[in-house]
Amino acid sequence: MEGRVHVMGKRLVSSGSPLPDGRRFSERLYRIRDIHIEVESILQSLAALQEDTPCARCASVCCREAMCRESMDSDFLRFVLGSVADGYRADTGWYVAGSGCRLGYGRPLVCYEFFCESFDAQDRDSPKQLSRALKTLYANAFAGQHMLVVEDISRITPHRLDLIHARLEHLRDRANAALRLALGRKLGLQATTCAAG
């Protein structure tokens, strides 16, 4: 069966053709990649809905090339990035002064772990809690290792990949529900403001 190829930044390499290093990845890994990208997109949308857009006004940017490097050192994140990895800069990583991170997906999970206090909330479906869930669901992917440190993700068993896939789907559903709720609140606030004006 021929591997599928997706365009528009989703699937950048056919699962039926080898990568430059000769490896082939399973369809399971491509499905995980696709859902991972969806979850990252939802988390970034949730962060963008913050009332005072704290990232845009932040005076002490937390991005550092040393943090960005995780996306290049991790076999999984390099797989998620695909050809986007070619745009990495050794001096600044993914950070661009004045506009922030250039990545829409494939960000190091540390970026989702260390949200500043502007995003802090104990709600199970807050951006911070959902981001932490993204990081922890990849624990114990292979030989007790987190998926980001597994040197060759093609060695992860189909059973373990199925578990990760199921966890990612659940997280995507939670994140989508949180985004719908946040959008509803925002639209409700705007409708109230417009009616009062």
N, C-alpha and C positions, 0 to 999 in steps of 0.2 A: 504494500500500500504506500502510495506516495505521500510524503510529509507535506503539510500545508504551509503556505507562506502568507503572512499577514503584512499589510502595508500600514502606513500612517503611524509608525512608531510602535506598533504592537509586536508582531513577530518578525524579526529582522533576518532570521536564518531559518531555512527549511529544516525540519526535524529529520528529513530524509537525506540531507547532504552533510558531510562532515565539516567541522570548523577548521580554520587554518592549522590548528595543532593536530588534526586528524580525529578528534573525538566527535561522537554523535550523542545528542541528548535525546532522552525519551519524550514521548508525547506528554507523559505525566509532568515532566519538568516544564514543558512549554505551557501547560495549563496552569501550573503554579505561577509561572512568570506572568502570565496574563492577569491572573487575579491579584497578584502582588502589585502590579502596576495600577489596577483599579483601586485597590485599597489606598495606595499612596496618593492617588488623585483625590480621593474622597477626603483623606486626612488634610491635604493641603487646602481643599475647599472649605473645610471646617475651620481651619486656622485663619483663612481669609475673611471669615464672617465675624471675627472678633470685633467688638464695637469700636475700639480705638486703634485698630490695626497696629499693634505694638511692634511688629517686625519692621514696618516701614519707618517708624520713628526711633528705632533703637539706636542708641549712641555707642553701645558696646557690643559690636557684632560678635557672635559666638563662633562664626565660621573660621576655620583654620585649615590650612593645607594638610596638616597632620591628621585631622578628622576626615577630610575628603578622601584621603589616601585609602581608607577602608574599602571604598567602592572599587578601587583598582586592585587591591590585594586579595579581596574575597572572590573566590571562583563563582559563587552564586551571584553576587552583585555585578560582576563582569558579564555574566550570562544575561542578567536582567537588562543591563545597559546595551548589550549588543554593539553595534558600530558606533553608538554615541560615545563609547569609551575613548574613541580616537580624539575627542575634543578636550581631554583632560590636560591641565597645565601644571607642571611640576612646581611652579612658583606660587600659584594662587589656588590650585585645585579647581573647584567648580564655582568659586565665589567671584562675582563681578561687583566692584565697588559701585554703589548707588542703586543697584538693582537686586543684589542678593544672589542666591543659588541659581545656576543655569539649568539645573536638573529638574525635569518634571517627574522623573521616576528613577529608581536605582540609587537613591540617596543612601548613604551609610545609615544604619539603624540608630547610631548614636545621635543623629539629627532628630530622630523621633523620641529618643529617650530623654533628652535634656531640654525639654521645653522650659522656657523661663517661667517665673511666677505669674506672669500675665495670663498664662494658660492653665494655671493650677486650679484644679477642682477635684473633689472626691467622687463626683458622679461617675458611675460605671461607664457611661458612654460619652464622657468628656473627651476632647481631642487628646489630652495628656494620657488618660487611661487607655484609650483605644490604641494610641501609639505604643504604649508599653506592652499591650497585648500583641501587637505586631512583632515586637522584638522577641517576646517569650515564646511565641508559638513555634519558632524555629529551633528551640532547645532540643538537645538529644536527637539530632537528625541522623547522625552516623557515628557509631562507636563512642557514644556519650558526648559528642561534640555538637556545638551550635552550628547551624547550617552555614553561617558566615565564615567559619574557620575550617570547614571541611575542604581539604585540598583539591579533591576531585568529586564534584557533586554527582557525576554520572555513576558513582559507586553506591549511592544511597539506594536502599532496597525499595522495590515497588510498594510494599506494605507501608513503609515509613512515609513515602511520598504521598500515598493515599490518605494517611492520617493528617499530614501537613495540609494537603489540599482541602480536606473537610474542615479543618480549623480555619483556614483562610476564607473559605466560603462563609462560615459562621461569622467571622470578623467582618467580612464585607457586608453582610446583612445588618449587623449591629451598626456599622459605620454609616451605611445608607440611611438607616432609621434615624440616627443622630443628625445626619445632614438634613433630612426632610424636616425634622423637628426644629432645627436651627433656622432653616429657611422660612418655615412657617412663622416662627417668632419674629424674624427680621421683617418679613412682609407684613405681618400683623402690626408691628410697631410703625412701619412706614405708612400703612393705611390709616392708622390712628392719627399720625402726625399730619398727613395730607387733609384729613377730614377736619382737623382742628384749625388748619391754616386757612 
